[in-house]
Amino acid sequence: MIVKDEFLSRLRKIFDLNLYEVKVWAALLSRGTSTAGELSSISDVPRSRTYDILESLEKKGFILMKLGKPIKFVALKPEEVIERVKKNLVKYAKERTERLENLKDDEVLGELNSLFTKGIKFVEPSDLSGSLKGRQNLYNHMDMMIRSAEKSITIVTTREGLNRKMEALMPALEKCKKRGVKIRIAAPVENDNIKVARDFKKVAEVRDIEGKIKARFVVIDSNQLMFMLLDDEKFHPNYDVGVWINTEFFSQALEQMFNIMWDELKQVK
């Protein structure tokens, strides 16, 4: 069986399989039906691992085991595999979500909070910093910061960044608005994101940067700062990088500079 490594790599990422699983699955697809021994030879997967791999693929909905001797395995149509994998993912996500929701009333959460509270006493505020990789991680942390806001939120972003934040951050911003938190958003506003900018006006004061600055950062309560290091138009989301710092000194300095620019920006109507 000759299958390009690039194709196998794509399958691994799409279907969340390990290297042995994707090799055996591809081998079985090329045969339709086959024994574990045959698949081991075709895929170059050790025979001692092939049965475990086939059992794993069967549980995940990629193949079927055919009754009889010798035991054979049957490939499913790729379209059917996609549907089964989708259903399994939804079921798995629902079960995990329910399990995590139940932790709110569980003693485990209390013990975790106790560990965190004891540990945080020994940490200097300036030590509360870190780097984050991947755009989803950036937005997860940004959402956490926004949910903790008590007084003010300042967001400076790009044209595409404004569109992304509508889906990722709007629910948290709405809750902050109800608590009386002052929210300001500055971004380039053009024809392709004017509607999003107007939607943000429900929770924030929104102004158009108009090419005056290109930056990506968030300041919370003048003491928490998160800024992105890369241009989101030039790098893949998986390689996006941000830095989070708990620093009143730097946050206030950046916000003071932003305030000077803010007065010159045009309000979104």
Helices and strands as residue ranges (DSSP letters): H 5-15, H 19-31, E 33-35, H 36-43, H 47-59, E 63-66, E 72-75, H 78-102, G 103-105, H 107-120, G 125-127, E 129-133, H 135-147, E 152-156, H 159-178, E 182-187, H 194-200, E 205-208, E 217-220, E 224-228, G 237-239, E 241-246, H 248-262, E 266-267
